[in-house]
Amino acid sequence: MSKEKFYLVLGIRPDIIRASLLVENLRKRMGANFSLIWSGQHYSGNLKDIFFRQLELDAPEVELGSKGDSDAAVVSSIISRLGEYLSDNPPAAVAFLGDTNTVMGTVAAAQLNIPILHIEGGMRSYDWRMPEEKYRKIADHLSDTIYAYLPSYKEQAAAEGIPNANIEVTGNPIVDVLDKYFISGKLRMSDTLFREYMDQIYDVKVSEQFVLMTCHRRENIENRDSLEQILNLAKSSPYKVIFPAGYRTQEKLKKYDCRIPDNVRISEPIGYLELLETLARSQAVLTDSGTIVEEAAILGIPSIQMRHSTERPQVYEWGASIKFDPTLYENNYKSKIEKVLSLKTVPWRHDFGVGDASEKIANSILKKYETKTFGAHDPKLWLPWSANSYSAEK
């Protein structure tokens, strides 16, 4: 096997979760030839370190420490620091996951003509106002291989001119993670521990029914009207609402002097173990997180997507979720809550996969690594004609 490195670049806590089994697999099979690079986009203990501990993952081999006071500053820091590292330590290829500031590191890799693999490719919300929509499209079009979770994601990428040969459908690795760590019982809290946790943190008795809420998207928390719409939705719940709020969300709640409804219990960010346990025992989840919507659909917990648009419309089609648009003012909060609570009595079937996505992605990466066939930026695939097919004399 080549001594050249293969890198996987991650940067936020959902990345750790979704890629945990892939990282474990590649470390085992590639040894010192594999490095996990952490961009630094999430850096506090509650948003990073606790997730590595609970998922039993060793720390990243490389820490870029990219930070900034704005998206532009974070992105420029990631591109600059990753570009310098890749230039000094050129790999055989580099992989990215998702649609965050961190995937803009694909620009650094592309500038150095390093093959790029994009995990979670082909997702589209078709809402150009979302920064994530821009990021995921840039990453897809710079990549030599795209790993799409669903056939529909492959179709969306292909419709933009990305060759079918460059897109592999794998299923969603979050299914694998839930199977190994939660559904198996490995990462479960005992009834006693959960009872103490809920009582101490949220003043909720284990016998009480409750709803989970998460909210972090900038279009929600940086707009006072949208944030108040979300709080009005939570207020309409007949049950207490458990709300582990990120630091930026807490900051905006204070800045806008938002009144927290009496039934809402706010806490600091929590670990993956606590989040999954709370989700699995809830009546429903109100969220703007794409990952949590997926996890809820897999675990049989109905959700409300608090978003104007989504790259995961399949959950609506399956009957696992309903939409709440915080930018609208005619929302009937009570009817939304009643509808989502009623979904729990109607079983649905998700199509995210059967729990082998991480293995499929790892096998594909290993095959490409061993044969040095990452790619795909062949002009004959991307253009209707190739400049190479014409001689200078013509």
VENURBEL-V903932 format. One record per backbone hydrogen bond with DSSP energy under -0.5 kcal/mol. NH is the residue of the N-H (numbers start at 1). CO is the residue of the C=O. Records with the same first field share a line. If there is no record, write none. Layout:
BEGIN
NH = CO / CO
END
This chain:
BEGIN
6 = 33
7 = 93
8 = 35
9 = 95
10 = 8 / 37
15 = 12
16 = 12
17 = 13
18 = 14
19 = 15
20 = 16 / 17
23 = 19
24 = 20
25 = 21
26 = 22
27 = 23
28 = 24
29 = 25
30 = 26
31 = 27
33 = 30
34 = 31
35 = 6
37 = 8 / 35
38 = 36 / 62
39 = 10 / 37
42 = 11
47 = 44
48 = 44 / 45
50 = 45
51 = 48
52 = 48
53 = 49
54 = 50
55 = 51
56 = 53
57 = 52
61 = 36
62 = 36
64 = 38 / 62
65 = 38
66 = 39
74 = 70
75 = 71
76 = 72
77 = 73
78 = 74
79 = 75
80 = 76
81 = 77
82 = 78
83 = 79
84 = 80
85 = 81
86 = 82
87 = 83
88 = 84
89 = 85
92 = 5
93 = 5
94 = 115
95 = 7
96 = 117
97 = 9
98 = 119
103 = 100
104 = 101
105 = 102
106 = 103
107 = 104
109 = 105
110 = 106
111 = 107
112 = 108 / 109
113 = 110
114 = 109
115 = 92
117 = 94
118 = 145
119 = 96 / 117
120 = 147
121 = 118 / 147
123 = 120
128 = 126
130 = 127
133 = 130
134 = 130
135 = 131
136 = 132
137 = 133
138 = 134
139 = 135
140 = 136
141 = 137
142 = 138
143 = 139
144 = 116
145 = 116
146 = 166
147 = 118
148 = 146 / 168
153 = 150
154 = 150
155 = 151
156 = 152
157 = 153
158 = 154
159 = 155
160 = 157
161 = 158
162 = 157
166 = 163
167 = 164
168 = 146
170 = 148 / 168
171 = 148
172 = 352
173 = 171
175 = 172
176 = 172
177 = 173
178 = 174
179 = 175
180 = 176
181 = 177
182 = 178
183 = 178
184 = 178 / 179
185 = 182
187 = 181
188 = 185
194 = 190
195 = 191
196 = 192
197 = 193
198 = 194
199 = 195
200 = 196
201 = 197
202 = 198
203 = 198 / 199
204 = 198
208 = 205
211 = 240
212 = 284
213 = 242
214 = 286
220 = 217
221 = 217
222 = 218
223 = 220
227 = 223
228 = 224
229 = 225
230 = 226
231 = 227
232 = 228
233 = 229
234 = 230
235 = 231
236 = 232 / 233
237 = 234
240 = 209
241 = 263
242 = 211 / 240
243 = 241 / 265
244 = 213
245 = 243 / 267
250 = 246
251 = 247
252 = 248
253 = 249
254 = 250
255 = 251
256 = 252
257 = 254
258 = 253
260 = 258
261 = 259
264 = 261
265 = 241
266 = 264
267 = 243
275 = 271
276 = 272
277 = 273
278 = 274
279 = 275
280 = 276
281 = 277
282 = 279
283 = 210
285 = 302
286 = 212
287 = 285 / 304
288 = 214
293 = 289
294 = 290
295 = 291
296 = 292
297 = 293
298 = 294
299 = 295
300 = 296
301 = 296
302 = 300
303 = 320
304 = 285
305 = 303 / 322
306 = 287 / 304
307 = 305 / 324
315 = 312
316 = 313
317 = 313
318 = 314
319 = 316
320 = 315
321 = 315
322 = 303
324 = 305
326 = 324
328 = 325
333 = 331
336 = 332
337 = 333
338 = 334
339 = 335
340 = 336
341 = 337
342 = 338
343 = 339
344 = 341
345 = 342
346 = 343
347 = 345
360 = 356
361 = 357
362 = 358
363 = 359
364 = 360
365 = 361
366 = 362
367 = 363
368 = 364
369 = 365
370 = 366
371 = 367
372 = 368
373 = 368
378 = 376
379 = 377
381 = 378
382 = 378
383 = 379
389 = 386
390 = 387
391 = 389
394 = 391
END
